[in-house]
């Protein structure tokens, strides 16, 4: 079994659509392998995928690589994926399936000056966004920190033409909303960040705050802009 490092936290019909989307994503990743799978949702909203078949080991490794994995125990110095659950002036708290969460102090984010709240706004980080981190250890002597690869990814966001980040919606739902609102020519693609976290990559002449103002009423979600 693999517990994927992405959350399914919506309810009602949206939850069923999200489950359908996850099944499609998993099928796209491992559908050509000799493996059958079943998806469950844990009490903390992380999806678990049980896999059987001759290629089960390969399939599990493919899903770990694509989504990241929630594991029972964290080892100091190793890299994991957690979801952004909360933040304050002093840092981020990531949910990596470890109860109270993993705190990353502001000084260990590696994303420039300002408080953690200001950094979140600058990089357009929506709640539940999966983020890669290095675990500092249970004793608290070494703080956990954002992984260098994650820092590089987020810095790249600020060097492009702008983004609109969204949570609580699948990639297909975000694309349909943009097109229905008349913005088919205003974005390059919708990048999947997690199951329900997406990033709309704007074209050169698109203003991300303007795009947010235009589509915000159609998306019952948190939206944050990345302005280059």
Legacy VTK file of the C-alpha trace (Angstrom):
# vtk DataFile Version 3.0
C-alpha trace
ASCII
DATASET POLYDATA
POINTS 228 float
0.000 0.000 0.000
1.115 3.550 -0.768
-0.290 6.585 1.068
-0.104 9.489 -1.364
1.169 12.887 -0.196
-1.828 14.815 -1.476
-5.143 15.400 0.274
-8.791 14.868 -0.598
-10.531 17.314 1.737
-13.659 18.392 -0.173
-17.106 16.933 0.552
-20.286 15.885 -1.238
-20.349 15.725 -5.027
-16.972 17.448 -5.191
-15.470 14.558 -3.227
-16.842 12.002 -5.681
-15.510 13.991 -8.640
-12.139 14.237 -6.934
-12.053 10.490 -6.328
-12.855 9.898 -9.993
-10.042 12.263 -10.927
-7.607 10.428 -8.645
-8.575 7.069 -10.140
-7.882 8.477 -13.601
-4.519 9.879 -12.520
-3.464 6.563 -10.972
-4.646 4.675 -14.061
-2.626 7.002 -16.284
0.491 6.320 -14.221
0.278 2.546 -13.770
-2.443 1.410 -16.185
0.006 -0.315 -18.536
1.564 -2.342 -15.722
0.367 -5.754 -14.544
-1.250 -4.345 -11.427
-4.721 -3.797 -10.006
-5.408 -1.099 -7.448
-8.002 0.044 -4.945
-8.189 3.538 -3.456
-9.217 4.352 0.113
-9.241 7.612 2.060
-7.688 7.744 5.528
-9.213 9.631 8.457
-6.730 12.474 7.795
-7.824 12.778 4.119
-4.661 11.243 2.641
-5.531 8.667 -0.071
-4.162 5.140 0.234
-3.639 2.962 -2.836
-3.545 -0.812 -2.356
-1.873 -2.545 -5.303
-1.703 -6.207 -6.313
-0.194 -7.979 -9.321
3.163 -8.978 -10.784
4.170 -5.328 -11.253
2.917 -4.155 -7.838
6.371 -3.098 -6.616
7.049 -1.092 -9.766
3.595 0.482 -9.585
4.098 1.558 -5.975
7.430 3.146 -6.866
5.835 5.026 -9.779
3.169 6.498 -7.495
5.756 7.423 -4.851
7.736 9.299 -7.488
4.686 11.094 -8.888
2.853 12.048 -5.682
5.279 11.608 -2.816
4.474 9.253 0.047
3.205 9.630 3.600
5.211 7.242 5.798
4.704 6.090 9.417
8.049 7.373 10.693
10.289 10.265 9.673
14.072 10.000 9.828
16.288 13.012 10.526
18.029 14.293 7.410
15.707 12.540 4.949
13.447 14.307 2.462
9.656 13.945 2.521
6.522 15.619 1.172
3.937 17.277 3.431
0.942 19.494 2.749
0.775 23.131 3.862
-1.751 23.073 6.689
-1.173 26.331 8.559
1.178 29.291 8.899
1.905 32.200 11.187
4.566 34.888 11.487
7.095 32.308 12.670
6.824 29.600 10.040
4.829 26.941 8.187
3.281 23.759 9.550
3.213 20.834 7.115
1.022 17.760 7.501
3.169 14.701 6.806
0.848 12.282 8.585
2.560 12.834 11.935
-0.193 14.177 14.181
0.633 17.763 15.117
2.556 18.392 11.902
6.098 19.392 11.020
7.009 23.004 11.748
9.402 24.791 9.421
10.674 28.055 10.934
10.705 31.132 8.729
14.521 31.156 8.648
14.491 27.607 7.244
12.147 28.348 4.330
14.993 29.765 2.251
12.645 31.986 0.236
13.956 35.449 0.975
13.106 38.136 3.521
9.846 38.661 5.375
7.624 36.714 7.731
6.249 33.315 6.797
2.877 34.937 6.102
4.476 37.442 3.719
6.425 34.668 1.996
3.236 32.670 1.543
1.594 35.643 -0.168
4.650 36.359 -2.343
4.767 32.824 -3.708
1.015 32.323 -3.934
0.986 29.284 -1.649
-2.508 27.917 -1.133
-3.472 25.708 1.796
-2.882 21.949 1.339
-0.199 22.546 -1.313
2.289 19.624 -1.249
5.801 20.824 -0.352
9.077 18.912 -0.130
11.006 19.259 3.120
13.998 17.837 4.982
13.075 16.518 8.424
15.162 17.870 11.287
14.514 15.101 13.811
12.342 14.281 16.805
14.645 15.869 19.371
14.200 19.371 17.987
17.918 20.133 18.000
17.923 20.578 14.229
14.948 22.385 12.654
13.155 20.967 9.655
13.683 22.954 6.475
12.240 23.370 3.020
14.151 21.181 0.549
16.491 22.935 -1.900
14.616 21.473 -4.851
11.402 22.975 -3.463
13.055 26.367 -2.966
14.257 26.266 -6.585
10.797 25.366 -7.862
9.136 28.234 -6.018
11.803 30.739 -7.082
11.138 29.737 -10.700
7.487 30.670 -10.240
8.502 34.300 -9.662
10.671 34.378 -12.795
7.904 33.417 -15.222
4.958 35.350 -16.641
2.800 34.936 -13.541
0.568 32.296 -12.032
-2.792 31.900 -10.376
-2.742 29.110 -7.789
-5.972 27.389 -6.788
-7.018 24.770 -4.242
-10.198 22.704 -3.739
-10.558 21.947 -7.467
-9.290 19.337 -9.909
-7.249 20.298 -12.958
-10.208 19.585 -15.247
-12.499 21.792 -13.150
-10.049 24.704 -13.250
-9.570 24.419 -17.018
-13.324 24.240 -17.607
-13.887 27.326 -15.439
-11.211 29.356 -17.250
-12.591 28.442 -20.649
-16.203 29.061 -19.630
-15.239 32.503 -18.286
-13.669 33.440 -21.623
-10.003 33.110 -20.644
-8.931 30.312 -22.970
-6.297 32.595 -24.536
-4.993 33.948 -21.226
-3.142 30.912 -19.936
-0.547 28.491 -21.238
-1.601 25.464 -19.204
-2.898 24.367 -15.827
-0.133 22.606 -13.902
-1.215 19.995 -11.377
0.507 20.614 -8.027
-1.570 18.102 -6.038
-4.882 16.338 -6.504
-6.852 19.502 -5.609
-4.126 22.143 -5.962
-3.491 23.633 -9.394
-1.360 26.393 -10.886
-2.631 28.390 -13.863
0.415 29.493 -15.872
-0.463 32.820 -17.445
0.530 34.078 -20.869
2.952 36.989 -21.145
0.235 39.646 -21.403
-2.085 38.254 -18.720
-2.323 40.027 -15.378
-2.673 37.364 -12.628
-4.617 39.634 -10.195
-6.968 40.557 -13.024
-7.491 36.896 -13.849
-8.227 36.196 -10.186
-10.816 38.958 -10.059
-12.486 37.611 -13.182
-12.737 33.910 -12.287
-12.847 34.092 -8.487
-16.644 34.133 -8.330
-16.791 30.886 -10.330
-14.322 28.940 -8.181
-15.287 28.165 -4.560
-11.617 27.935 -3.691
-8.626 29.739 -2.270
-6.790 31.651 -4.998
-3.354 33.248 -4.747
-1.339 35.114 -7.376
2.342 34.872 -8.230
3.332 38.159 -9.831
6.765 38.241 -11.535
LINES 1 229
228 0 1 2 3 4 5 6 7 8 9 10 11 12 13 14 15 16 17 18 19 20 21 22 23 24 25 26 27 28 29 30 31 32 33 34 35 36 37 38 39 40 41 42 43 44 45 46 47 48 49 50 51 52 53 54 55 56 57 58 59 60 61 62 63 64 65 66 67 68 69 70 71 72 73 74 75 76 77 78 79 80 81 82 83 84 85 86 87 88 89 90 91 92 93 94 95 96 97 98 99 100 101 102 103 104 105 106 107 108 109 110 111 112 113 114 115 116 117 118 119 120 121 122 123 124 125 126 127 128 129 130 131 132 133 134 135 136 137 138 139 140 141 142 143 144 145 146 147 148 149 150 151 152 153 154 155 156 157 158 159 160 161 162 163 164 165 166 167 168 169 170 171 172 173 174 175 176 177 178 179 180 181 182 183 184 185 186 187 188 189 190 191 192 193 194 195 196 197 198 199 200 201 202 203 204 205 206 207 208 209 210 211 212 213 214 215 216 217 218 219 220 221 222 223 224 225 226 227
